[in-house]
Amino acid sequence: MGVIKTLDYNTVVKIAAGEVIDRPASIVRELIDNSLDAGAAVIKVVISGGGKQIIEVQDDGSGMEKGDLEICTKNHTTSKIGSFDDIIALRTLGFRGEALSSIAEVADVSILSRLRHTQSGYRMETAFGEFKSFTETGMNTGTTVIVRDLFGNLPARKKFLSNDSTETRFVNHEILKKALAFHDTGFEFSSHGERKYLASPKRTLVERIVEFFPDTTDYLIPLERHDGAVKITAYLTKPAFIRPNRSYQYFFVNRRAVEWKHFYFAIQNAYGNLIPKGFFPAVFLYLELDPAEVDFNVHPMKKEVRFREESVISKAVQHALREALSDSDGISPADEGEMRFTPYERKIAGAIGGFLDGQSAGDMENGVNRQVPPPDKQDTRPFDHPAGSERGLFPARQAAAPGNIDYLEYRYVGIVFSAYIVLEGDGQILFVDQHAAHERINYEKMRDKYRSGQTASQELLVPVQIDIPLKAADSFRENVDTLGAMGFEIEHFGGNSYVIRSIPD
C-alpha cells in the first residue's frame, strides 16, 4: 500500500488558513482591506489581549446584502474578481477570497452588515468553521467584524503568539501602514478600553505623515514625478534627519504597502555619501502604475511585489530621489560623493567601512550593502525588553572585543575622512569609529551609574517638550520608570506628548 494519502477537509482548510493568518495583525490587515474596498470613510479597530482575545473592525462602508453575508465566509468567495484574468487589472486590495474564510476557521466570528437605504442589517455567527446563527439586527450602515479567541482550536499555533504588548505593536504597525496609504480615510485604534489614537481624514498626504511622524516636519522634501507610465510621489527627509534603522521607510504600490529590495538599494544609492554609513533617512514613497505591470499575487500575505520591468522601476525611483535631493539644496549626491573622495580614497574608505561591517572592500566601493533586511525583520522598538529589566537597557554581558586589544599600547596617527581615528602599533593599524567610540563611553558611564544606584539628575532651566511618534508611544510608556531610574524626570503632558524636566548629570 502506498504512503501518499489525501488529507481530510478540516486539515486542508486549517493549513490554508495558516498561510494567510499567522497573528492578530494579519486579521486586522485583511479586515481593513475589506473596509477600504467597501469605500469606508472611517475605520475603527478595537482589540483586547493584543488581539488574541478580541478584534473588532468597524466601518461605514457600503455593507453587504443578506445573500452576500450568508456566503462570505465560504472558501474563495469574493466580490473583487470573477476569473484569474481579472487579477491582471486588479484595483482592489483584496482579491483571493481567502481572508474571511481563513479567519472563520481559526476563531469565533461575528459579522454584522447593513446596506445603505435599508431599514436593518443582518448578523451571522460562526465558530471555528461551523455555522451558528443568522439573524436580523439593527445597526448603522457598514460592516462590523468581531473575532474572538484566535487559534482557540489550534493550541499549538496559539502558544507561538507573543505577549499582549508585542502583538499590540504589530497591530498598530498594520494600521499605521493603511493610514499612510489612505490619508483621506479616518482611523481610530483602541486597546484594552483605551483609545491609542484617532487619525481623522486628511486633505493631503503630508498632513498624514507628520501626524504619525511629527519629528520629520521640518525636514521633509516633497517629490512628484512622472517617469513614463509610472507616477512617483514621495516625501523624503534632508540628510540632516537620519535614523539608526529603516523604521521610517515605507513603500506603497497602488496604495498597497509592499516590500521590494530594490527600494532599499535605490534609497542607499540616491543618498550616497550625504549621510553617515549605518544611518538611514525617512522616506515615504508611493508608486502608481498600470495594474497589468505589477503582480501582487506573489506572497500569501501580499507583502511582496513583482514588476514586469523591475530595472526600469528601480532606476526611475533612484533618479527621482536624487533629483529631489539635488533640487532641495543644490547638491547632487552623486557629484558630492565624487567631490569628497578620489578613487584611491574611495577604496580606502570602502575597506574601512567593510572591515567594520564585515563586508568586502569591493562591495563598499560599488555601493553594495549585503544586509538589507525589510522593516518587519528589524527590531524598531526603542527598548529591547520591558521596563524594570536590567537586560533591557544595559545587558549584563557584552561580546568580548577580538584579541583583547590594549589601546594604550598603540600610537595615535591621526583622523581620516573626519570619521576614523587611526592607531598604529604591534605591526598593525587600527581604525576606530570616533562617533561610535564616544557613544560607547557615554553608554558605559550611564550603565555604571545605573547599576551602582548613583544616578544623579540635572534640572533643565527650560523643560523640553517632546512628541513621541504614535508607533513608539506604547514602548515609551512602558519604560518611563526605567528612564526615571537613570536620571530622567519625565512628565506626561497629554496624548503622546511628554515634558522632560531633568536629565542624567
N, C-alpha and C positions, 0 to 999 in steps of 0.2 A: 504494500500500500504506500502511496506517495506521501511526502511530508508537507506539500503545499496545500493549504486549505483556504476556503473563503471565509472571511471574517463576518461575524454577525452584524446586523444593522446598528445596534447600540454601540458596539466598539468602533465602527466606522465613523459614526457621527461625532463621537467624543474625540477621536483623533483629529477629525477635520476641525472641530471647534477649537482645539488646542493650537491649531495653526493660525487662527485669527485672534483668539482671546487668550492672552497669557497673564494679564494682570488687570486690575480695575481701570488703569489708564487706557487700556485698549478698548474697553467698553465705552468709556467717555468719548474717545476719539470717534468711534463708529456712530454713536448716537448723535453727536454734534454734527457729523457729516450729513446724517439724515435730516436733521433740523435745518441745516443750511440749504440743502437741496429742496426743502419744502418752502423756502423763502422766508424763514423766520427773521424777524427784526430784533428780537431779544431772546436770548437763550439763558436759562438758569440751571446751574448744576449744584446739587446738594449731595454731600457724601457723609458717611459715618464709618468710623473704624478704618479710615484710609480707603474706603470704597469696598472693603471686604464684607462689611455688614449691609450697607445700603448705598445705592447710587440712584439718584433721581435726576433726570434730564427733562426739563420742561421748555416747550417753545410755543410761539404764537404763529406758527406756520399754517400751511393750507389744510392740514389734518387729513384723515383717511375716512373714506366711506365704509359702511358696515362690511361689505363683501371683501374689501381690501384688508381690513383689520383681521378678519377671520382667517386669512391665509398668510399673513405677513411673516409668521414665524416658521413657515414650512421651508424646507430646503430649496434654495435657488429660486425664490420668488422675489421679483424686483420690478419696479416701475421705471427703471433707468434705461434698460436696453431690451431689445426683442430678439436679437441674434448676435453672434460673435462679431459680425461685421460692424455692429454699432459701436464697438469698443474703439474702432479707428477714429470715430468722430466724437469721442467721449467729452462731454461738457459738464458732467456731474461729478461729485466727489465719490459717491457710492456707485457700484455697478454690478457686483458679482451676485448679490442676493444671498450673501453668507452671514452677514452681521447678526441680524435678529435671530435667525435660526441657531447660530452658534451660541449666542448669549442664552437663549432659551434652553439649550441642552445642559448648561453648567450652572444654572441659577434658578431661583424662584422669581418669575417675571410678571409684572402687571403693566398692561399697555392701555392707556386711555386716549381717545382721539375724537375730535369733533370737526366736521367740515364747516366752512363759513356758510351762513344763511340757513343753518339747520337749527332746530329747536333744542336738540340734545345730542350727546355723544354716546360712545359705547366703551365698555371696559372688558378686556379679555385677561384672564388669569391662566398662567401655565406654571408648572413646577417640574424642573429638570426634564424637559422634553415631553411632559404629559399635560394634555389639556385639562383645565379645571372648570372654568366657567366663562360665560359670555353674557353680559347684562347691559341694559341701557342706563345711562348716568347723566347727571347734569354737570357741565363743566364749561370752561371758556374755550374759544376756538383754538385749535392747535393740537399738539400731541404731548403726552407725558409718559415717560417710560420709567418704571421703578424696578430696580434689580436688587434682590436680597440674597444673602447667604451664598456669595460667589464660591464656586467649587465645593459646595456642600456635599455633593455626591461624588467628589473626587478628592478625598483627603490627602492623597499622595501629591496632588498638584497644589492644594491649599497650603501645605506646610512649606512650600518653596517661596511663598509670598513674603515680602519684607515687613518690617514693623509699620504701624499706622503712619508714623511721621514720614517715612520714606515713600510709602505708597501715595500719601497725600501730595508729596513733591512731584511725583510722576504725573499725577492727575493735573496738578497745577501747570506743569510744563505743556501738557497736551492742550489745555485751554488757552495758554499763552500763545501757542503756535496758531491756533484757529483765530484768536483775536488779532494777531498781526496780519494774518491773511485776509481777514474780513473786517476792516476798520469801520465799515458802515453798519456793522451789527453790534448790538449790545451784549455783554457777557456779565453774568453775576455768578460768583462762586462762594459757596458756604461749606464749612466743615465743622462737624460736632456742634451745630447750632450757632456758630459764629461766622458772620459774613467776612470773607477774606478780602474781597474787593468787588466793586461794581464799576465796570467799564462801559460807560454809555456809548452809543453810536457816535462816531466822529466823522466830520466832513472830509478830513484829509488824512492821508497815511501818516504823515509826520506827527500829527497830534496823537495818534495811537502809539507810535513808537516812543515818544517822550513820556507818555502816560505810564508805560511799563519800565522805561529806562531813562529816568529823569537826568541821570548823570551825563548823558550824551548830548543834552540840549544845545550846549554852546559849541559843539564840535562837529555837528552833522553837515555833510556835504551832499546836496541833492544831485541826483543823476537821472536823466531820462533821455534815452537814445533809441532810435530805430535802426537796426542793422539788418537790412534785407527784410525777411519775414518775421524777425524777432524783435519784440519790444522789450527793452531793458529799463526797469525802474529800480532805483536803489537809493538808500541813504547810507553813506559810509562816513566814518569819522576821520578827522585830520590826524596826521601822525602823532600829534601831541596826546591823543587819547589812545591808550593801549591797555590791554588786559593780559593776565598771565595764562589765559586759556581761551578756547574758542566759544565760550558760553554766550558771547554777544554776537554770534554769527548765525544768521537764519537765511534759508534759501527756499524760494517758492517758485513753482512752475504751474502756471494757470491756477494760481491761488491754492495750490496744494503744497504743504511742507514736504520737502524731499531731501535725500542725501545723495550727493554726487561728488566723487573725489576730485573731479576737475574744478569744482567751485573753489575748493581749498587751495589748489595749485594756482588758480587764476589770481586769487587774492594775494597769495605769497609772492608771486611774480610781479604783480602790479605795484605793490608797496616797495619791493626790493629792499634797498638799504635805508629806507626812510624810517624804519622802526628797528629797535634792537632785536637781535635774534632771541627767540624764545618768548616773544610777546606778540600779541595779536590785536588788530583793530576791530572795532564793531562794524559789522556790515549786515544790512538788511536788504537782500537782493530779490527782485521779483522779475520773472520772465513770463512773457505771454507769446504764444505761438500757436500755429495750427495744430489741433489735437492729433492730426494724422502724422505729425512729425515727432511725436513723443509717445513712449509706451510706459504706462503706469502699472501694467499688469505683469510686473516682474517679481514682486515680493508679496507674500501672503498678507502682510500688514501695510502694503502700499507705501513703504518707506523709501524704496529706491526707484530710480527712473532711468530710462534709456532713451537716448536721442537718435534719430536717424542719421544726423550729421554731427557727431559728438565733437570733432575737432573744430568745426565751424562755430558751434555754440561756444566752446571754450575760448577760442580766440576772440570772439565778439565780446564776451564778458570781460576778458582781460584788457582788451583795448578800451572798452568803455570805462573801466575803473581807472586805468592810467590817465585817460583824458580828463576824467572828473578831478583827479588829484592835481593834475597839471593846471587845470582851469582855476582851482581853488587858491593856489599860492604861487603859480608861475614856475613851479619846479616839476620837471618830469622825473619820475622815479628812476627810469632807465638812464637818463642823462646824469642824474645826481649820482647814481652808482658808479658810472664811468668816471665822473669827475673826482670822486673820492679815492678810487683805487686804480692803480696801474695794473696790467695783467699779472705782474710779479707779486704786487701787494695783494691782489685778489686771491692768488694761490696760497699765500701765507695765511691770510685771513680764513680761507676755507679750511686749511689744515688745522688751525687753532680751533675753530668752531666745530669741525668734525671730530677732533680729539675729545673735546669736552662733551659732545653729544653722541659719541660712538658711531659717527658717520665717516665715510671716506672723504678725502680732500676733493676727489673728483665730483662726488655728489654735491658738496657745498659749492664748488666752483660753478657747477651747472645749475645751481638754484634748486636742487632736488632735495626734498625732505621725505625720507622713507617712513617716517612715523607721523601720519596724518589721520588720527582717529576721528570718527564722526562725533558730534556733540554728545550723543547719548551714551558713548563709551567713556566719556570723561567724567570725573567727579567734579561737578561745578558747585558743590556746596562750600560755603565759606569755612566750615569746620568739619573735620573728618569724623568726629564722634560726639555723642551727646554731652551737654553741659555736665560738669562735675567729674568727667572722666579725664584724668591727667594725661592719658594717652592721646586725647583729642587735640590739645594744643601743643603739648610738649612730650613727644614719645619718650619712653623710658630708655630705649636703646636706639642708637644711631648706627648706620652701616660704617664700619671702620674705613678710614682712608687707606688706599693701597700703599703698602710699603711703610706705613707709619712715618711719614716724612717729617723731619725736623727742619722747619723753615729757617730757623736761626742760623743754620749751617750754610745757607745759601746767600750769595751776594746779589744785592739789588742792582739791576742793569738799567731799567727804565720802564716807560709805558709806551705801548704801541696801539695805534688806532684809537687812542683816548678811551680804551676799554680794558686792556690786559696789562697786568704788572708782570714784568719779565724778571725771573730769578735764574741765577747760574750757580752751579756747584755740583760736586761729586760726578763730574763727567756728563752732566745732562743739563737741560734747560727746562724751566717750568714756566707756564703761562697761567696766571691767576686772574680770574674774572673779578675785578675790583668791586663792581656793584654787588655781585653775589657774596663776596667776602664781607663787605660792610653789612649786608643783611644778616649774615651768619653771626657776626659779632653782636649785633643788637639782639638777635634771637636768643643767643646764649646768655646774655645779660638778663633778659626778661625771664628766661627759663629758670636761672639760678635763684633769682629773687622770688619767683613764684613758688619754687619748691622749698625754699628756706622760710617762707612766710614773712619775708622782709620787704614786701612791696610797699611803696610809698606813692602818694599821689601829689600832683602839682595842679592847683586850681587855675583854670584859664581865666584871664582877665575878662575876655568876652566869650561866653559859651558859644559853641559851634552847633548849628542845626544841620542834621543830615537826613536825607530821604533814602530809605532802603528800597532797592528795586523789589517789585512785588514777588518775583521768583525766589528772592533770598530772604524774604521777611520772616518766614517760619524759622529758618535756621538761625537768624539773628536773635529772635526772641528766645529761642531755646538756650542760647549761650550768653545772654546778658549777665547772668550771675557769675559765670566763669570770667567774663571780661572785667566784672567788678572786682573779683579777687585778684586780678592782675594790676589793678590800679586805675581803671577807667570808672568814672562816675557818669552813668547814663540814665537819662530820664525820658520816659515815653511822652511824646508830645502830640499824640493823636494820630490815628491811621498808621502809616508806615514811617512817620517822622519821629526822630529822636533828637534830644539835646545832649551834647557831651559837655560836662562841666569840669571834669578833671581828667588828666591823662597820667600815665606812669611817669614818675620822676626819674 
